[in-house]
Amino acid sequence: MSVVSPCVGACALDAATQTCTGCQRTVDEIAAWSAMDDEEKRAVWARLLSLKPRVREKRCDACGAAFGCGSGGKDGSCWCNDLPNVLPPTPGVADCLCPDCLRARLAAEHAARGLPFDAR
């Protein structure tokens, strides 16, 4: 099976870094992608997966508060990675909630499943 492209369909060039703001590939990686063998494509993927996520400003779908997405976590990742997971997620639940609303939603989801909730 061939290695799939990292393109997310949100193509825009960051002039300062010469990378795509969607997939984070360099201009050279994008131009060469179709000619790369699978090993070269896996190397691009490895580089992309090693990048820290970019911090983005978002608005909470529940309360409208502004919050940062992509940083603040204990290991340098997004703050939401420090919260307990609920699997499977409830269908139709918004994916962009501020820390307070996400904690409340997770507590409710855990309670609905009869599970204890530890926000760590």
C-alpha positions in Angstrom: 0.0 0.0 0.0 1.3 3.4 -0.9 1.9 6.1 1.7 -0.9 8.6 1.6 -0.3 12.3 1.3 -0.4 14.5 4.5 -2.5 17.1 2.6 -5.5 18.2 4.6 -7.0 20.3 1.8 -6.3 23.6 3.6 -3.5 24.7 1.4 -1.9 28.1 2.1 1.8 29.0 2.0 3.4 30.7 5.0 5.7 33.1 3.3 8.1 33.3 6.3 8.7 29.5 6.7 7.9 28.4 3.1 5.6 25.7 4.5 2.0 24.9 4.0 -0.1 26.1 6.9 -2.4 23.1 6.4 -0.1 20.1 6.3 3.2 21.7 7.4 5.1 20.3 4.5 7.8 22.5 2.9 7.4 23.7 -0.7 10.1 21.2 -1.7 8.3 18.3 -0.1 5.0 19.2 -1.7 6.7 19.6 -5.2 8.6 16.3 -4.8 5.8 14.2 -3.2 4.5 12.4 -6.3 8.1 11.4 -7.3 9.1 10.2 -3.8 9.3 6.5 -3.0 7.5 5.2 0.1 10.6 5.4 2.2 11.0 9.1 1.4 7.3 9.7 2.1 7.6 8.0 5.4 10.5 10.3 6.3 8.3 13.3 5.5 5.6 11.9 7.7 8.1 11.2 10.5 9.2 14.9 10.4 5.6 16.1 10.4 4.6 13.9 13.3 7.5 15.1 15.4 6.4 18.8 15.1 4.6 20.4 18.0 1.1 21.5 17.1 0.6 25.1 16.3 -1.3 27.0 18.9 -4.6 28.3 17.5 -7.1 30.7 19.1 -10.5 29.1 19.2 -14.0 30.0 20.6 -15.8 27.6 22.8 -18.9 26.1 21.1 -20.7 26.0 24.4 -20.0 29.3 26.1 -18.2 31.4 23.5 -15.0 32.0 25.6 -11.8 32.4 23.7 -9.1 29.8 24.4 -5.8 28.5 23.0 -5.7 25.1 21.4 -2.4 23.2 20.9 -0.4 24.1 24.0 -0.5 24.2 27.8 -0.3 20.5 28.4 2.1 18.8 30.8 4.1 17.2 28.0 4.1 20.3 25.8 1.0 19.1 23.8 -2.5 20.6 24.0 -4.0 21.0 27.5 -6.9 18.8 26.6 -4.5 15.8 26.3 -4.1 16.0 30.1 -7.8 15.2 30.6 -9.3 11.7 30.8 -10.7 10.3 27.5 -14.3 9.1 27.0 -14.6 6.3 24.4 -16.6 6.2 22.3 -17.3 9.9 22.0 -21.0 10.9 22.1 -22.2 11.6 18.6 -22.9 15.3 17.8 -20.7 16.6 20.6 -18.8 19.7 19.7 -15.0 19.2 19.4 -13.9 22.7 20.4 -14.7 23.5 24.0 -12.8 25.7 26.5 -11.1 24.0 29.5 -14.0 24.6 31.9 -16.7 23.4 29.4 -14.7 20.4 28.3 -14.1 19.4 32.0 -17.9 19.7 32.6 -18.7 17.7 29.5 -16.2 15.0 30.3 -17.6 14.8 33.9 -21.1 14.4 32.5 -20.0 11.8 30.0 -18.2 9.8 32.6 -21.2 10.0 35.0 -23.5 8.8 32.1 -21.4 5.8 31.8 -21.2 5.1 35.5 -17.5 6.0 35.5 -15.5 8.1 38.0 -14.1 11.3 36.7 -10.6 12.5 37.7 -9.6 15.7 35.9 -6.0 15.2 37.2 
